[in-house]
Amino acid sequence: MEFDKEFWTTLFFTILNLLILYFVLRKILFKPVNKYMTNRSKQINDALDLAREAKRKVEAIEEENRERLKEIKAEGVLILDSYKKKAENEYNEIIAKANQDAENITQNAKRELEVQKEQLLNSVKEEIADLVIEGTKKVLNANLDEKANKKLIADFLAENKSR
């Protein structure tokens, strides 16, 4: 192998250029990029922490809402039961009032029937009395014998049966 001076000098300067480029890039490019990446990582971690905190708060609020919903449902059941009891009481009161009204109507109708019955009986008695008086007048006016009186009464009764 032959020692080629030009090759080795080129190699030396290439390595030297690469090292200089590396240190320059490290100073100019790598430090800001590393700083940017570190800041970005910190921002991402902070955002993740905020997201975790927000998630924890949301879960706490959801749990609180679930508890409140249970309370509201329980209150709703109590209110519903209360209204059912009120409705049942009103129903019972209405039924009792209707029964009382029906009883009053029945009593009034019975009294009215009794009054009508009494009036009818009085009317019948008056009519019978009038008929007896009229029949007696006819018997006395005719002043006939017993056979004629019986015939007169039978005719009178037959005549008045049709009334």
Residue pairs with C-beta under 8 A, 6 or more apart in sequence:
131 156
131 160
135 153
135 156
138 152
138 156
139 149
139 152
139 153
142 148
142 149
142 152
144 152
